[in-house]
């Protein structure tokens, strides 16, 4: 059997498809229902983005608390120094 270019291309595509499906099945994806897998990936993306937004809000809040605490300490220190 001779491998011409078309036959070789079909073999390579089939091997790539089989390998991809095998890897996805091992990871728990349903390779027969692509729509559900896409919905799952979209959900995971939304969860990741929400988590990142929460982290940004928490970080800004902590920085704001630190700055307001430092300013409060300076104001109380200045008031104490002026009252002596």
NORVENGI-V569698 format. One record per backbone hydrogen bond with DSSP energy under -1.0 kcal/mol. NH is the residue of the N-H (numbers start at 1). CO is the residue of the C=O. If there is no record, write none. Layout:
NH;CO / NH;CO
//
This chain:
8;4 / 9;5 / 10;6 / 11;7 / 12;8 / 13;9 / 14;10 / 15;11 / 16;12 / 17;13 / 18;14 / 19;15 / 20;16 / 21;17 / 22;18 / 23;19 / 24;20 / 25;21 / 26;22 / 27;23 / 28;25 / 29;24 / 37;33 / 38;34 / 39;35 / 40;36 / 41;37 / 42;38 / 43;39 / 44;40 / 45;41 / 46;42 / 47;43 / 48;44 / 49;45 / 50;46 / 51;47 / 52;48 / 53;49 / 54;50 / 55;51 / 56;52 / 57;53 / 58;54 / 59;55 / 60;56 / 61;57 / 62;58 / 63;59 / 64;60 / 65;61 / 66;62 / 67;63 / 68;64 / 69;65 / 70;66 / 71;67 / 72;68 / 73;69 / 74;70 / 75;71 / 76;72 / 77;73 / 78;74 / 79;75 / 80;76 / 81;77 / 82;78 / 83;79
//
